Amino acid sequence: MTAQTIWRATVLTLFPEMFPGPLGVSLAGRALASGLWALETRDIRESATDKHRSVDDTPAGGGPGMVLRADVLAAAIDATDIAPDRPRLLMSPRGRPLTQSLVAELASGPGPLIVCGRFEGVDERVIEARRLQEVSIGDYVLSGGEIAAMALIDACVRLLPGVMGKQTSGVDESFSEGLLEYPQYTRPQEFEGRPIPDILTSGDHAKVAAWRQAQSEALTRARRPDLWAARRGTKNTTDG
């Protein structure tokens, strides 16, 4: 993989020292060190124009907290000079949910520019003017977008060619087919009176596959009825 085609994450943040953080260890860290992907971190504050390097101001209309300024953030985005085909993301609790299908879409491309917000939010005008796509990792609020950006990057990196040991490692995981993953077991054969299900040691691959499918469906119905309903709706639409 050449420097021109390598998957790259460019992160705009007020705290560049937070990176690579967890992305520098384990699977993502080894892949980063091996050159299978690249991480570029830029400090938004470098685009401030006053002597205090101010990046925020009080919200128009009043209210608590501060808002990240449109002019400063726009200048920081422009300074990255990223290719037009790279997605521009803003980690935000009001954004599109980060699903496995979105992760796969991002992983198959050149890699995103990710803006990490802080304070009460980001001036809406820069979101519109720089066509930022808002993405959320869940229905809760963090202190900033950095942890969310790390989650997104980690999810993408593990899908890149050569990162996981076996190409099939990501096939049977949760959400890969709209289902939660089936239970996993390994040695010892018995743990505190709980044995590995006999079918998994039967050697009958067809029965093992059927058991795993049934377990995935049962877990999804019980724990994520939203996923189950969406899956059933998709299948009914397809069948119709």
Beta strands, then each sheet from edge to edge (+ up, - down):
strand 1: 7-13
strand 2: 37-43
strand 3: 56-57
strand 4: 67-68
strand 5: 88-97
strand 6: 113-116
strand 7: 133-136
strand 8: 190-191
strand 9: 194-195
sheet 1: 2+ 1+ 6+ 5+ 7+
sheet 2: 3+ 4-
sheet 3: 8+ 9-
end
